[in-house]
């Protein structure tokens, strides 16, 4: 039973049998921030902290039915999308997203252990519906067709490409046709895979740039991308503007990571 007044987010993602990422991590972060989760499974994986051994995509009809059921049960205030795995999954999600709803897309292209979980074309149907895209440095470079870089000018270029891509061709240069005509409203390029004492995430919107800083911790942790995107979704569901939502989510993620280091 959901407590009256509890913000509810729709989380569309895959399962992780190790418990370190995916819907498990999403739900834990949402509960930590006082939100309930309506989960939709896009794929089932068999993986450990070091390897992805198997992936079973959920059929289009099943994903569509899950989304329809979740939205009919109770209202949601925001949507977080993680691993999709197939173009069919992206199409099902894109067709059923409610209008005027904050949508955060964490473009999971690979697992932390190196397994491939998605690509540019699989995400194409969704990009025009997204409020915020949250790639890491490697994902931002891959999606924009640019070299991996941590410099601000390079990240600005990548963000502009992602927000303004005309949708006629894959920006990496292939001739594959895609389904959307514009990119996301905003891009948060995460600096967790960079180097240096400070980890900085860069939020780009048309005509605006915000940076969020936190000390870089000595040990990494799986599921941080899932957790951050979910935390942003929770903050949006609670009524915060995007800039404030990103700041609060960065703080919440850092506090969680510090706790993991201590435990």
PyMOL commands that set and color helices and strands:
alter all, ss='L'
color gray80, all
select helices_A, chain A and resi 22-32+60-73+87-96+120-129+137-144+152-164+224-237+242-262
alter helices_A, ss='H'
color red, helices_A
select strands_A, chain A and resi 8-16+36-47+52-57+78-81+102-105+132-133+186-189+198-205+208-215
alter strands_A, ss='S'
color yellow, strands_A
deselect
rebuild
show_as cartoon
